[in-house]
C-alpha cells in the first residue's frame, strides 16, 4: 500500500536515482549533468535546516517518488511563497502517486502558514500541468523559449496556488 512520509537520509540513494532519471530522460529538470550522492545529500540537508519538507511516497521499503518545496526567490519579501517539485519513478507514473505527494505538500504548506505555492513546469509536460490544475493551481505566465535541453528550446509555464486560511 502506497503512503507518504518524511524522507530520511537513508532515502537519498532512491531520491538520487529518480532525480538522475529525470535529468537523463525528461525536460522536468533543465540540467544536463547528473547529480552525485554528495549533491543530493547536501540538498536534502539544506532543505531540512531551512525547515522545508522532503516527502517520499513508499510501498513498503520501496521509494516510488519524492516531493519538496523550497524558496521561490531568495529575498525576504517572498518568504510566504514556495516553489514545489514532484517526481515519480518512471515505472510508477500514472498511478496517483504524484497526486498523493502534491496533496501532502499542499497540506504541509498550509500547516506552515505559507500563502502561495508556485510550480514552474515545462509547457510540454501535460501530465504535470493537469495534475497541478486538478489541485487548483492556475496558470499565471507562459514564457516562450526561456530554456534549452536535448537540442531544443523549452517554454516554461508558471502556475500558482493561493492557499486559503
PyMOL commands that set and color helices and strands:
alter all, ss='L'
color gray80, all
select helices_A, chain A and resi 9-25+37-50+76-78+90-92+97-111+126-134
alter helices_A, ss='H'
color red, helices_A
select strands_A, chain A and resi 2-6+54-59+62-71+81-88+116-122+138-149+152-162
alter strands_A, ss='S'
color yellow, strands_A
deselect
rebuild
show_as cartoon
